Structures are given as structure tokens and as C-alpha cells.
Amino acid sequence: MDNNNTWSDTRRELVAALTSLGFPAELGDVIAKHIGSPKGMERMIAYLNYVRPNKFELIADEMLAIRDDIDRWREKKESERANAAYNVILNSGLDDSED
């Protein structure tokens, strides 16, 4: 299954979970767009199915928490990549050989 199908299928599941709780389908589209990843949407679906929130505010809070976790994870990975590159420079020096 390609990434577009995965994203679309997960978005549909998110919309279905929200509408089953009585929320409009458009809310699912907004949440899917804001979260931006199938894994994040799956986490939101699990929250909706387990907690079954009855207030929009609870859903919005969870959406923001998921997005913060995604952003924090991406920042961590970027920091790890930068640190690895820095360690290479420390261990092997800059390649400024002159031909």
C-alpha cells in the first residue's frame, strides 16, 4: 500500500471515529491535516475509541498534544543527525586537503 492510500484510509478511519461520536466529518479533515501523519492519526483514533470524549475541547487538546509529540520527535531526530555529523568532524577532522 502506498503512502497516499495509507494516509487516505487513516483519515477516513479518523472521520468515522469522530462522526460516531456525533462530531462533524469536517472536524476529522481539519485534525488529519493538522496532525499530518498516519501514525499520529492512528493515535488520535485510539484516543477517540478509548476515551470517547464528548467535548470538542478534549479532542482539540489531544490533537495538540499529539502534534507536539510529533514535532518533538522530529526535532530530536534532527538533533541526532546534526550531532552525528559533528562527531564525524571531531573524530576525523575537516577535509581540507589541498591537491
Distance bins in CASP14 RR format, pairs under 12 A and 6 or more apart:
PFRMAT RR
TARGET T0000
AUTHOR 0000-0000-0000
RMODE 2
METHOD distances of the structure
MODEL  1
1 7 0 0 0 0 0 1 0 0 0 0 0
1 8 0 0 0 0 0 1 0 0 0 0 0
1 9 1 0 0 1 0 0 0 0 0 0 0
1 10 0 0 0 0 0 1 0 0 0 0 0
1 38 0 0 0 0 0 1 0 0 0 0 0
2 8 0 0 0 0 1 0 0 0 0 0 0
2 9 0 0 0 0 0 1 0 0 0 0 0
2 38 0 0 0 0 0 1 0 0 0 0 0
3 9 0 0 0 0 0 1 0 0 0 0 0
3 10 0 0 0 0 0 1 0 0 0 0 0
3 36 0 0 0 0 0 1 0 0 0 0 0
3 37 0 0 0 0 0 1 0 0 0 0 0
3 38 0 0 0 0 1 0 0 0 0 0 0
3 39 0 0 0 0 0 1 0 0 0 0 0
4 10 0 0 0 0 0 1 0 0 0 0 0
4 11 0 0 0 0 0 1 0 0 0 0 0
4 38 0 0 0 0 0 1 0 0 0 0 0
5 11 0 0 0 0 0 1 0 0 0 0 0
5 12 0 0 0 0 0 1 0 0 0 0 0
5 38 0 0 0 0 1 0 0 0 0 0 0
6 12 0 0 0 0 0 1 0 0 0 0 0
6 13 0 0 0 0 0 1 0 0 0 0 0
6 36 0 0 0 0 0 1 0 0 0 0 0
6 37 0 0 0 0 1 0 0 0 0 0 0
6 38 1 0 1 0 0 0 0 0 0 0 0
6 39 0 0 0 0 1 0 0 0 0 0 0
6 40 0 0 0 0 0 1 0 0 0 0 0
6 41 0 0 0 0 1 0 0 0 0 0 0
6 42 0 0 0 0 1 0 0 0 0 0 0
7 13 0 0 0 0 0 1 0 0 0 0 0
7 14 0 0 0 0 0 1 0 0 0 0 0
7 32 0 0 0 0 1 0 0 0 0 0 0
7 33 0 0 0 0 0 1 0 0 0 0 0
7 35 0 0 0 0 0 1 0 0 0 0 0
7 36 0 0 0 0 1 0 0 0 0 0 0
7 37 0 0 0 0 1 0 0 0 0 0 0
7 38 1 0 1 0 0 0 0 0 0 0 0
7 39 0 0 0 0 0 1 0 0 0 0 0
7 40 0 0 0 0 0 1 0 0 0 0 0
7 41 0 0 0 0 1 0 0 0 0 0 0
7 42 0 0 0 0 0 1 0 0 0 0 0
8 14 0 0 0 0 0 1 0 0 0 0 0
8 15 0 0 0 0 0 1 0 0 0 0 0
8 29 0 0 0 0 0 1 0 0 0 0 0
8 32 0 0 0 0 1 0 0 0 0 0 0
8 38 0 0 0 0 1 0 0 0 0 0 0
8 41 0 0 0 0 0 1 0 0 0 0 0
9 15 0 0 0 0 0 1 0 0 0 0 0
9 16 0 0 0 0 0 1 0 0 0 0 0
9 32 0 0 0 0 0 1 0 0 0 0 0
9 38 0 0 0 0 1 0 0 0 0 0 0
9 41 0 0 0 0 1 0 0 0 0 0 0
9 42 0 0 0 0 0 1 0 0 0 0 0
9 45 0 0 0 0 0 1 0 0 0 0 0
10 16 0 0 0 0 0 1 0 0 0 0 0
10 17 0 0 0 0 0 1 0 0 0 0 0
10 28 0 0 0 0 0 1 0 0 0 0 0
10 31 0 0 0 0 0 1 0 0 0 0 0
10 32 1 0 0 1 0 0 0 0 0 0 0
10 35 0 0 0 0 1 0 0 0 0 0 0
10 36 0 0 0 0 1 0 0 0 0 0 0
10 37 0 0 0 0 1 0 0 0 0 0 0
10 38 1 0 1 0 0 0 0 0 0 0 0
10 39 0 0 0 0 1 0 0 0 0 0 0
10 40 0 0 0 0 1 0 0 0 0 0 0
10 41 1 0 1 0 0 0 0 0 0 0 0
10 42 1 0 0 1 0 0 0 0 0 0 0
10 43 0 0 0 0 0 1 0 0 0 0 0
10 44 0 0 0 0 1 0 0 0 0 0 0
10 45 1 0 0 1 0 0 0 0 0 0 0
10 46 0 0 0 0 0 1 0 0 0 0 0
11 17 0 0 0 0 0 1 0 0 0 0 0
11 18 0 0 0 0 0 1 0 0 0 0 0
11 25 0 0 0 0 0 1 0 0 0 0 0
11 27 0 0 0 0 0 1 0 0 0 0 0
11 28 1 0 0 1 0 0 0 0 0 0 0
11 29 1 0 0 1 0 0 0 0 0 0 0
11 30 0 0 0 0 0 1 0 0 0 0 0
11 31 0 0 0 0 1 0 0 0 0 0 0
11 32 1 0 1 0 0 0 0 0 0 0 0
11 33 0 0 0 0 1 0 0 0 0 0 0
11 34 0 0 0 0 0 1 0 0 0 0 0
11 35 0 0 0 0 1 0 0 0 0 0 0
11 36 0 0 0 0 1 0 0 0 0 0 0
11 37 0 0 0 0 0 1 0 0 0 0 0
11 38 0 0 0 0 1 0 0 0 0 0 0
11 40 0 0 0 0 0 1 0 0 0 0 0
11 41 1 0 0 1 0 0 0 0 0 0 0
11 42 0 0 0 0 0 1 0 0 0 0 0
11 44 0 0 0 0 0 1 0 0 0 0 0
11 45 0 0 0 0 0 1 0 0 0 0 0
12 18 0 0 0 0 0 1 0 0 0 0 0
12 19 0 0 0 0 0 1 0 0 0 0 0
12 25 0 0 0 0 1 0 0 0 0 0 0
12 28 0 0 0 0 1 0 0 0 0 0 0
12 29 0 0 0 0 0 1 0 0 0 0 0
12 32 0 0 0 0 1 0 0 0 0 0 0
12 38 0 0 0 0 0 1 0 0 0 0 0
12 41 0 0 0 0 1 0 0 0 0 0 0
12 45 0 0 0 0 0 1 0 0 0 0 0
13 19 0 0 0 0 0 1 0 0 0 0 0
13 20 0 0 0 0 0 1 0 0 0 0 0
13 28 0 0 0 0 0 1 0 0 0 0 0
13 31 0 0 0 0 0 1 0 0 0 0 0
13 32 0 0 0 0 1 0 0 0 0 0 0
13 38 0 0 0 0 1 0 0 0 0 0 0
13 40 0 0 0 0 0 1 0 0 0 0 0
13 41 1 0 0 1 0 0 0 0 0 0 0
13 42 1 0 0 1 0 0 0 0 0 0 0
13 43 0 0 0 0 0 1 0 0 0 0 0
13 44 0 0 0 0 1 0 0 0 0 0 0
13 45 1 0 1 0 0 0 0 0 0 0 0
13 46 0 0 0 0 0 1 0 0 0 0 0
13 48 0 0 0 0 1 0 0 0 0 0 0
13 49 0 0 0 0 1 0 0 0 0 0 0
14 20 0 0 0 0 0 1 0 0 0 0 0
14 21 0 0 0 0 0 1 0 0 0 0 0
14 23 0 0 0 0 0 1 0 0 0 0 0
14 25 0 0 0 0 1 0 0 0 0 0 0
14 26 0 0 0 0 0 1 0 0 0 0 0
14 27 0 0 0 0 1 0 0 0 0 0 0
14 28 1 0 1 0 0 0 0 0 0 0 0
14 29 0 0 0 0 1 0 0 0 0 0 0
14 30 0 0 0 0 0 1 0 0 0 0 0
14 31 1 0 0 1 0 0 0 0 0 0 0
14 32 1 0 1 0 0 0 0 0 0 0 0
14 33 0 0 0 0 0 1 0 0 0 0 0
14 34 0 0 0 0 0 1 0 0 0 0 0
14 35 0 0 0 0 1 0 0 0 0 0 0
14 36 0 0 0 0 0 1 0 0 0 0 0
14 37 0 0 0 0 0 1 0 0 0 0 0
14 38 0 0 0 0 1 0 0 0 0 0 0
14 40 0 0 0 0 1 0 0 0 0 0 0
14 41 1 0 1 0 0 0 0 0 0 0 0
14 42 0 0 0 0 1 0 0 0 0 0 0
14 43 0 0 0 0 0 1 0 0 0 0 0
14 44 1 0 0 1 0 0 0 0 0 0 0
14 45 1 0 1 0 0 0 0 0 0 0 0
14 46 0 0 0 0 0 1 0 0 0 0 0
14 47 0 0 0 0 0 1 0 0 0 0 0
14 48 1 0 0 1 0 0 0 0 0 0 0
14 49 0 0 0 0 0 1 0 0 0 0 0
14 59 0 0 0 0 0 1 0 0 0 0 0
14 62 0 0 0 0 0 1 0 0 0 0 0
14 63 0 0 0 0 0 1 0 0 0 0 0
14 66 0 0 0 0 0 1 0 0 0 0 0
15 21 0 0 0 0 0 1 0 0 0 0 0
15 22 0 0 0 0 0 1 0 0 0 0 0
15 23 0 0 0 0 1 0 0 0 0 0 0
15 24 0 0 0 0 1 0 0 0 0 0 0
15 25 1 0 1 0 0 0 0 0 0 0 0
15 26 0 0 0 0 1 0 0 0 0 0 0
15 27 0 0 0 0 1 0 0 0 0 0 0
15 28 1 0 1 0 0 0 0 0 0 0 0
15 29 1 0 0 1 0 0 0 0 0 0 0
15 30 0 0 0 0 0 1 0 0 0 0 0
15 31 0 0 0 0 1 0 0 0 0 0 0
15 32 1 0 0 1 0 0 0 0 0 0 0
15 33 0 0 0 0 0 1 0 0 0 0 0
15 41 0 0 0 0 1 0 0 0 0 0 0
15 44 0 0 0 0 0 1 0 0 0 0 0
15 45 0 0 0 0 1 0 0 0 0 0 0
15 48 0 0 0 0 0 1 0 0 0 0 0
16 22 0 0 0 0 0 1 0 0 0 0 0
16 23 0 0 0 0 0 1 0 0 0 0 0
16 25 0 0 0 0 1 0 0 0 0 0 0
16 28 0 0 0 0 1 0 0 0 0 0 0
16 32 0 0 0 0 0 1 0 0 0 0 0
16 41 0 0 0 0 0 1 0 0 0 0 0
16 45 0 0 0 0 1 0 0 0 0 0 0
16 48 0 0 0 0 1 0 0 0 0 0 0
16 49 0 0 0 0 0 1 0 0 0 0 0
17 23 0 0 0 0 1 0 0 0 0 0 0
17 25 0 0 0 0 0 1 0 0 0 0 0
17 27 0 0 0 0 0 1 0 0 0 0 0
17 28 0 0 0 0 1 0 0 0 0 0 0
17 31 0 0 0 0 0 1 0 0 0 0 0
17 32 0 0 0 0 0 1 0 0 0 0 0
17 41 0 0 0 0 1 0 0 0 0 0 0
17 42 0 0 0 0 0 1 0 0 0 0 0
17 43 0 0 0 0 0 1 0 0 0 0 0
17 44 1 0 0 1 0 0 0 0 0 0 0
17 45 1 0 1 0 0 0 0 0 0 0 0
17 46 0 0 0 0 1 0 0 0 0 0 0
17 47 0 0 0 0 1 0 0 0 0 0 0
17 48 1 0 1 0 0 0 0 0 0 0 0
17 49 1 0 0 1 0 0 0 0 0 0 0
17 50 0 0 0 0 0 1 0 0 0 0 0
17 51 0 0 0 0 0 1 0 0 0 0 0
17 52 0 0 0 0 1 0 0 0 0 0 0
17 53 0 0 0 0 0 1 0 0 0 0 0
17 59 0 0 0 0 0 1 0 0 0 0 0
17 62 0 0 0 0 0 1 0 0 0 0 0
18 24 1 0 0 1 0 0 0 0 0 0 0
18 25 1 0 0 1 0 0 0 0 0 0 0
18 26 0 0 0 0 1 0 0 0 0 0 0
18 27 1 0 1 0 0 0 0 0 0 0 0
18 28 1 0 1 0 0 0 0 0 0 0 0
18 29 0 0 0 0 1 0 0 0 0 0 0
18 30 0 0 0 0 0 1 0 0 0 0 0
18 31 1 0 0 1 0 0 0 0 0 0 0
18 32 0 0 0 0 1 0 0 0 0 0 0
18 41 0 0 0 0 0 1 0 0 0 0 0
18 44 0 0 0 0 1 0 0 0 0 0 0
18 45 0 0 0 0 1 0 0 0 0 0 0
18 47 0 0 0 0 0 1 0 0 0 0 0
18 48 1 0 0 1 0 0 0 0 0 0 0
18 49 0 0 0 0 0 1 0 0 0 0 0
18 52 0 0 0 0 0 1 0 0 0 0 0
18 53 0 0 0 0 1 0 0 0 0 0 0
18 54 0 0 0 0 0 1 0 0 0 0 0
18 56 0 0 0 0 0 1 0 0 0 0 0
18 59 1 0 0 1 0 0 0 0 0 0 0
18 60 0 0 0 0 0 1 0 0 0 0 0
18 62 0 0 0 0 0 1 0 0 0 0 0
18 63 0 0 0 0 0 1 0 0 0 0 0
19 25 1 0 1 0 0 0 0 0 0 0 0
19 26 0 0 0 0 0 1 0 0 0 0 0
19 27 0 0 0 0 1 0 0 0 0 0 0
19 28 0 0 0 0 1 0 0 0 0 0 0
19 29 0 0 0 0 0 1 0 0 0 0 0
19 48 0 0 0 0 0 1 0 0 0 0 0
20 28 0 0 0 0 0 1 0 0 0 0 0
20 45 0 0 0 0 0 1 0 0 0 0 0
20 48 0 0 0 0 1 0 0 0 0 0 0
20 49 0 0 0 0 1 0 0 0 0 0 0
20 52 0 0 0 0 1 0 0 0 0 0 0
20 53 0 0 0 0 0 1 0 0 0 0 0
21 27 0 0 0 0 1 0 0 0 0 0 0
21 28 0 0 0 0 0 1 0 0 0 0 0
21 45 0 0 0 0 0 1 0 0 0 0 0
21 47 0 0 0 0 0 1 0 0 0 0 0
21 48 1 0 0 1 0 0 0 0 0 0 0
21 49 0 0 0 0 1 0 0 0 0 0 0
21 50 0 0 0 0 0 1 0 0 0 0 0
21 51 0 0 0 0 1 0 0 0 0 0 0
21 52 1 0 0 1 0 0 0 0 0 0 0
21 53 1 0 0 1 0 0 0 0 0 0 0
21 54 1 0 0 1 0 0 0 0 0 0 0
21 55 0 0 0 0 0 1 0 0 0 0 0
21 56 0 0 0 0 0 1 0 0 0 0 0
21 58 0 0 0 0 0 1 0 0 0 0 0
21 59 0 0 0 0 1 0 0 0 0 0 0
22 28 0 0 0 0 0 1 0 0 0 0 0
22 48 0 0 0 0 0 1 0 0 0 0 0
22 52 0 0 0 0 0 1 0 0 0 0 0
22 53 0 0 0 0 0 1 0 0 0 0 0
22 54 0 0 0 0 1 0 0 0 0 0 0
22 55 0 0 0 0 0 1 0 0 0 0 0
22 56 0 0 0 0 0 1 0 0 0 0 0
22 59 0 0 0 0 0 1 0 0 0 0 0
23 29 0 0 0 0 0 1 0 0 0 0 0
23 30 0 0 0 0 0 1 0 0 0 0 0
23 31 0 0 0 0 1 0 0 0 0 0 0
23 48 0 0 0 0 1 0 0 0 0 0 0
23 52 0 0 0 0 0 1 0 0 0 0 0
23 53 0 0 0 0 1 0 0 0 0 0 0
23 54 0 0 0 0 1 0 0 0 0 0 0
23 55 0 0 0 0 1 0 0 0 0 0 0
23 56 1 0 0 1 0 0 0 0 0 0 0
23 57 0 0 0 0 0 1 0 0 0 0 0
23 58 0 0 0 0 0 1 0 0 0 0 0
23 59 1 0 0 1 0 0 0 0 0 0 0
23 60 0 0 0 0 0 1 0 0 0 0 0
24 30 0 0 0 0 1 0 0 0 0 0 0
24 31 0 0 0 0 0 1 0 0 0 0 0
24 56 0 0 0 0 1 0 0 0 0 0 0
24 59 0 0 0 0 0 1 0 0 0 0 0
25 31 0 0 0 0 0 1 0 0 0 0 0
25 32 0 0 0 0 0 1 0 0 0 0 0
26 32 0 0 0 0 0 1 0 0 0 0 0
26 33 0 0 0 0 0 1 0 0 0 0 0
27 33 0 0 0 0 0 1 0 0 0 0 0
27 34 0 0 0 0 0 1 0 0 0 0 0
27 44 0 0 0 0 0 1 0 0 0 0 0
27 48 0 0 0 0 0 1 0 0 0 0 0
27 53 0 0 0 0 0 1 0 0 0 0 0
27 56 1 0 0 1 0 0 0 0 0 0 0
27 59 1 0 0 1 0 0 0 0 0 0 0
27 60 0 0 0 0 1 0 0 0 0 0 0
27 63 0 0 0 0 1 0 0 0 0 0 0
28 34 0 0 0 0 1 0 0 0 0 0 0
28 35 0 0 0 0 1 0 0 0 0 0 0
28 36 0 0 0 0 0 1 0 0 0 0 0
28 41 0 0 0 0 1 0 0 0 0 0 0
28 44 0 0 0 0 1 0 0 0 0 0 0
28 45 0 0 0 0 0 1 0 0 0 0 0
28 48 0 0 0 0 1 0 0 0 0 0 0
28 56 0 0 0 0 0 1 0 0 0 0 0
28 59 0 0 0 0 1 0 0 0 0 0 0
28 60 0 0 0 0 0 1 0 0 0 0 0
28 63 0 0 0 0 1 0 0 0 0 0 0
29 35 0 0 0 0 0 1 0 0 0 0 0
29 36 0 0 0 0 0 1 0 0 0 0 0
29 41 0 0 0 0 0 1 0 0 0 0 0
30 36 0 0 0 0 0 1 0 0 0 0 0
30 41 0 0 0 0 0 1 0 0 0 0 0
30 44 0 0 0 0 0 1 0 0 0 0 0
30 56 0 0 0 0 0 1 0 0 0 0 0
30 59 0 0 0 0 0 1 0 0 0 0 0
30 60 0 0 0 0 1 0 0 0 0 0 0
30 63 0 0 0 0 1 0 0 0 0 0 0
31 37 0 0 0 0 0 1 0 0 0 0 0
31 40 0 0 0 0 1 0 0 0 0 0 0
31 41 1 0 0 1 0 0 0 0 0 0 0
31 43 0 0 0 0 0 1 0 0 0 0 0
31 44 1 0 0 1 0 0 0 0 0 0 0
31 45 0 0 0 0 0 1 0 0 0 0 0
31 47 0 0 0 0 0 1 0 0 0 0 0
31 48 0 0 0 0 1 0 0 0 0 0 0
31 56 0 0 0 0 0 1 0 0 0 0 0
31 59 1 0 0 1 0 0 0 0 0 0 0
31 60 0 0 0 0 1 0 0 0 0 0 0
31 61 0 0 0 0 0 1 0 0 0 0 0
31 62 0 0 0 0 1 0 0 0 0 0 0
31 63 1 0 1 0 0 0 0 0 0 0 0
31 64 0 0 0 0 0 1 0 0 0 0 0
31 66 0 0 0 0 1 0 0 0 0 0 0
31 67 0 0 0 0 1 0 0 0 0 0 0
32 38 0 0 0 0 1 0 0 0 0 0 0
32 40 0 0 0 0 1 0 0 0 0 0 0
32 41 1 0 1 0 0 0 0 0 0 0 0
32 42 0 0 0 0 0 1 0 0 0 0 0
32 44 0 0 0 0 1 0 0 0 0 0 0
32 45 0 0 0 0 0 1 0 0 0 0 0
32 63 0 0 0 0 1 0 0 0 0 0 0
32 66 0 0 0 0 0 1 0 0 0 0 0
32 67 0 0 0 0 0 1 0 0 0 0 0
33 41 0 0 0 0 0 1 0 0 0 0 0
33 63 0 0 0 0 0 1 0 0 0 0 0
33 67 0 0 0 0 0 1 0 0 0 0 0
34 40 0 0 0 0 0 1 0 0 0 0 0
34 41 0 0 0 0 1 0 0 0 0 0 0
34 44 0 0 0 0 1 0 0 0 0 0 0
34 59 0 0 0 0 0 1 0 0 0 0 0
34 60 0 0 0 0 1 0 0 0 0 0 0
34 62 0 0 0 0 0 1 0 0 0 0 0
34 63 1 0 0 1 0 0 0 0 0 0 0
34 64 0 0 0 0 1 0 0 0 0 0 0
34 65 0 0 0 0 0 1 0 0 0 0 0
34 66 0 0 0 0 1 0 0 0 0 0 0
34 67 1 0 0 1 0 0 0 0 0 0 0
34 68 0 0 0 0 0 1 0 0 0 0 0
34 70 0 0 0 0 0 1 0 0 0 0 0
34 71 0 0 0 0 0 1 0 0 0 0 0
35 41 1 0 1 0 0 0 0 0 0 0 0
35 42 0 0 0 0 1 0 0 0 0 0 0
35 43 0 0 0 0 1 0 0 0 0 0 0
35 44 1 0 0 1 0 0 0 0 0 0 0
35 45 0 0 0 0 0 1 0 0 0 0 0
35 47 0 0 0 0 0 1 0 0 0 0 0
35 59 0 0 0 0 0 1 0 0 0 0 0
35 60 0 0 0 0 0 1 0 0 0 0 0
35 62 0 0 0 0 0 1 0 0 0 0 0
35 63 1 0 0 1 0 0 0 0 0 0 0
35 64 0 0 0 0 1 0 0 0 0 0 0
35 65 0 0 0 0 0 1 0 0 0 0 0
35 66 1 0 1 0 0 0 0 0 0 0 0
35 67 1 0 1 0 0 0 0 0 0 0 0
35 68 0 0 0 0 0 1 0 0 0 0 0
35 69 0 0 0 0 0 1 0 0 0 0 0
35 70 1 0 0 1 0 0 0 0 0 0 0
35 71 0 0 0 0 0 1 0 0 0 0 0
36 42 0 0 0 0 0 1 0 0 0 0 0
36 43 0 0 0 0 0 1 0 0 0 0 0
36 44 0 0 0 0 0 1 0 0 0 0 0
36 63 0 0 0 0 0 1 0 0 0 0 0
36 66 0 0 0 0 1 0 0 0 0 0 0
36 67 0 0 0 0 1 0 0 0 0 0 0
36 70 1 0 0 1 0 0 0 0 0 0 0
36 71 0 0 0 0 0 1 0 0 0 0 0
36 74 0 0 0 0 0 1 0 0 0 0 0
37 43 0 0 0 0 1 0 0 0 0 0 0
37 44 0 0 0 0 0 1 0 0 0 0 0
37 66 0 0 0 0 1 0 0 0 0 0 0
37 67 0 0 0 0 1 0 0 0 0 0 0
37 69 0 0 0 0 0 1 0 0 0 0 0
37 70 1 0 0 1 0 0 0 0 0 0 0
37 71 0 0 0 0 0 1 0 0 0 0 0
37 73 0 0 0 0 0 1 0 0 0 0 0
37 74 0 0 0 0 1 0 0 0 0 0 0
38 44 0 0 0 0 0 1 0 0 0 0 0
38 45 0 0 0 0 0 1 0 0 0 0 0
38 70 0 0 0 0 0 1 0 0 0 0 0
39 45 0 0 0 0 0 1 0 0 0 0 0
39 46 0 0 0 0 0 1 0 0 0 0 0
39 66 0 0 0 0 1 0 0 0 0 0 0
39 69 0 0 0 0 0 1 0 0 0 0 0
39 70 0 0 0 0 1 0 0 0 0 0 0
39 73 0 0 0 0 1 0 0 0 0 0 0
40 46 0 0 0 0 1 0 0 0 0 0 0
40 47 0 0 0 0 1 0 0 0 0 0 0
40 62 0 0 0 0 0 1 0 0 0 0 0
40 63 0 0 0 0 1 0 0 0 0 0 0
40 65 0 0 0 0 0 1 0 0 0 0 0
40 66 1 0 1 0 0 0 0 0 0 0 0
40 67 0 0 0 0 1 0 0 0 0 0 0
40 68 0 0 0 0 0 1 0 0 0 0 0
40 69 0 0 0 0 1 0 0 0 0 0 0
40 70 1 0 0 1 0 0 0 0 0 0 0
40 71 0 0 0 0 0 1 0 0 0 0 0
40 73 0 0 0 0 0 1 0 0 0 0 0
41 47 0 0 0 0 0 1 0 0 0 0 0
41 48 0 0 0 0 0 1 0 0 0 0 0
41 62 0 0 0 0 0 1 0 0 0 0 0
41 63 0 0 0 0 1 0 0 0 0 0 0
41 66 0 0 0 0 1 0 0 0 0 0 0
41 67 0 0 0 0 0 1 0 0 0 0 0
41 70 0 0 0 0 0 1 0 0 0 0 0
42 48 0 0 0 0 0 1 0 0 0 0 0
42 49 0 0 0 0 0 1 0 0 0 0 0
42 66 0 0 0 0 1 0 0 0 0 0 0
42 70 0 0 0 0 0 1 0 0 0 0 0
43 49 0 0 0 0 0 1 0 0 0 0 0
43 50 0 0 0 0 0 1 0 0 0 0 0
43 51 0 0 0 0 0 1 0 0 0 0 0
43 62 0 0 0 0 1 0 0 0 0 0 0
43 63 0 0 0 0 1 0 0 0 0 0 0
43 65 0 0 0 0 1 0 0 0 0 0 0
43 66 1 0 1 0 0 0 0 0 0 0 0
43 67 0 0 0 0 0 1 0 0 0 0 0
43 69 0 0 0 0 1 0 0 0 0 0 0
43 70 0 0 0 0 1 0 0 0 0 0 0
43 73 0 0 0 0 0 1 0 0 0 0 0
44 50 0 0 0 0 0 1 0 0 0 0 0
44 51 0 0 0 0 0 1 0 0 0 0 0
44 53 0 0 0 0 0 1 0 0 0 0 0
44 58 0 0 0 0 0 1 0 0 0 0 0
44 59 0 0 0 0 1 0 0 0 0 0 0
44 60 0 0 0 0 0 1 0 0 0 0 0
44 61 0 0 0 0 0 1 0 0 0 0 0
44 62 1 0 0 1 0 0 0 0 0 0 0
44 63 1 0 0 1 0 0 0 0 0 0 0
44 64 0 0 0 0 0 1 0 0 0 0 0
44 65 0 0 0 0 1 0 0 0 0 0 0
44 66 1 0 1 0 0 0 0 0 0 0 0
44 67 0 0 0 0 1 0 0 0 0 0 0
44 69 0 0 0 0 0 1 0 0 0 0 0
44 70 0 0 0 0 0 1 0 0 0 0 0
45 51 0 0 0 0 0 1 0 0 0 0 0
45 52 0 0 0 0 0 1 0 0 0 0 0
45 59 0 0 0 0 0 1 0 0 0 0 0
45 62 0 0 0 0 0 1 0 0 0 0 0
45 63 0 0 0 0 0 1 0 0 0 0 0
45 66 0 0 0 0 0 1 0 0 0 0 0
46 52 0 0 0 0 0 1 0 0 0 0 0
46 62 0 0 0 0 0 1 0 0 0 0 0
46 66 0 0 0 0 0 1 0 0 0 0 0
47 53 1 0 0 1 0 0 0 0 0 0 0
47 58 0 0 0 0 1 0 0 0 0 0 0
47 59 0 0 0 0 1 0 0 0 0 0 0
47 60 0 0 0 0 0 1 0 0 0 0 0
47 61 0 0 0 0 0 1 0 0 0 0 0
47 62 1 0 1 0 0 0 0 0 0 0 0
47 63 0 0 0 0 1 0 0 0 0 0 0
47 65 0 0 0 0 1 0 0 0 0 0 0
47 66 1 0 0 1 0 0 0 0 0 0 0
48 54 0 0 0 0 0 1 0 0 0 0 0
48 58 0 0 0 0 1 0 0 0 0 0 0
48 59 1 0 0 1 0 0 0 0 0 0 0
48 62 0 0 0 0 1 0 0 0 0 0 0
48 63 0 0 0 0 0 1 0 0 0 0 0
48 66 0 0 0 0 0 1 0 0 0 0 0
50 62 0 0 0 0 0 1 0 0 0 0 0
51 58 1 0 0 1 0 0 0 0 0 0 0
51 59 0 0 0 0 1 0 0 0 0 0 0
51 61 0 0 0 0 0 1 0 0 0 0 0
51 62 1 0 0 1 0 0 0 0 0 0 0
52 58 0 0 0 0 1 0 0 0 0 0 0
52 59 0 0 0 0 0 1 0 0 0 0 0
52 62 0 0 0 0 0 1 0 0 0 0 0
53 59 1 0 1 0 0 0 0 0 0 0 0
53 60 0 0 0 0 1 0 0 0 0 0 0
53 61 0 0 0 0 1 0 0 0 0 0 0
53 62 1 0 0 1 0 0 0 0 0 0 0
53 63 0 0 0 0 0 1 0 0 0 0 0
55 61 0 0 0 0 1 0 0 0 0 0 0
55 62 0 0 0 0 0 1 0 0 0 0 0
56 62 0 0 0 0 0 1 0 0 0 0 0
56 63 0 0 0 0 0 1 0 0 0 0 0
57 63 0 0 0 0 0 1 0 0 0 0 0
57 64 0 0 0 0 0 1 0 0 0 0 0
58 64 0 0 0 0 0 1 0 0 0 0 0
58 65 0 0 0 0 0 1 0 0 0 0 0
59 65 0 0 0 0 0 1 0 0 0 0 0
59 66 0 0 0 0 0 1 0 0 0 0 0
60 66 0 0 0 0 0 1 0 0 0 0 0
60 67 0 0 0 0 0 1 0 0 0 0 0
61 67 0 0 0 0 0 1 0 0 0 0 0
61 68 0 0 0 0 0 1 0 0 0 0 0
62 68 0 0 0 0 0 1 0 0 0 0 0
62 69 0 0 0 0 0 1 0 0 0 0 0
63 69 0 0 0 0 0 1 0 0 0 0 0
63 70 0 0 0 0 0 1 0 0 0 0 0
64 70 0 0 0 0 0 1 0 0 0 0 0
64 71 0 0 0 0 0 1 0 0 0 0 0
65 71 0 0 0 0 0 1 0 0 0 0 0
65 72 0 0 0 0 0 1 0 0 0 0 0
66 72 0 0 0 0 0 1 0 0 0 0 0
66 73 0 0 0 0 0 1 0 0 0 0 0
67 73 0 0 0 0 0 1 0 0 0 0 0
67 74 0 0 0 0 0 1 0 0 0 0 0
68 74 0 0 0 0 0 1 0 0 0 0 0
68 75 0 0 0 0 0 1 0 0 0 0 0
69 75 0 0 0 0 0 1 0 0 0 0 0
69 76 0 0 0 0 0 1 0 0 0 0 0
70 76 0 0 0 0 0 1 0 0 0 0 0
70 77 0 0 0 0 0 1 0 0 0 0 0
71 77 0 0 0 0 0 1 0 0 0 0 0
71 78 0 0 0 0 0 1 0 0 0 0 0
72 78 0 0 0 0 0 1 0 0 0 0 0
72 79 0 0 0 0 0 1 0 0 0 0 0
73 79 0 0 0 0 0 1 0 0 0 0 0
73 80 0 0 0 0 0 1 0 0 0 0 0
74 80 0 0 0 0 0 1 0 0 0 0 0
74 81 0 0 0 0 0 1 0 0 0 0 0
75 81 0 0 0 0 0 1 0 0 0 0 0
75 82 0 0 0 0 0 1 0 0 0 0 0
76 82 0 0 0 0 0 1 0 0 0 0 0
76 83 0 0 0 0 0 1 0 0 0 0 0
77 83 0 0 0 0 0 1 0 0 0 0 0
77 84 0 0 0 0 0 1 0 0 0 0 0
78 84 0 0 0 0 0 1 0 0 0 0 0
78 85 0 0 0 0 0 1 0 0 0 0 0
79 85 0 0 0 0 0 1 0 0 0 0 0
79 86 0 0 0 0 0 1 0 0 0 0 0
80 86 0 0 0 0 0 1 0 0 0 0 0
80 87 0 0 0 0 0 1 0 0 0 0 0
81 87 0 0 0 0 0 1 0 0 0 0 0
81 88 0 0 0 0 0 1 0 0 0 0 0
82 88 0 0 0 0 0 1 0 0 0 0 0
82 89 0 0 0 0 0 1 0 0 0 0 0
83 89 0 0 0 0 0 1 0 0 0 0 0
83 90 0 0 0 0 0 1 0 0 0 0 0
84 90 0 0 0 0 0 1 0 0 0 0 0
84 91 0 0 0 0 0 1 0 0 0 0 0
85 91 0 0 0 0 0 1 0 0 0 0 0
85 92 0 0 0 0 0 1 0 0 0 0 0
85 93 0 0 0 0 0 1 0 0 0 0 0
85 94 0 0 0 0 0 1 0 0 0 0 0
86 92 0 0 0 0 0 1 0 0 0 0 0
86 93 0 0 0 0 0 1 0 0 0 0 0
86 94 0 0 0 0 0 1 0 0 0 0 0
87 93 0 0 0 0 0 1 0 0 0 0 0
88 94 0 0 0 0 0 1 0 0 0 0 0
88 95 0 0 0 0 0 1 0 0 0 0 0
89 95 0 0 0 0 1 0 0 0 0 0 0
89 96 0 0 0 0 0 1 0 0 0 0 0
END
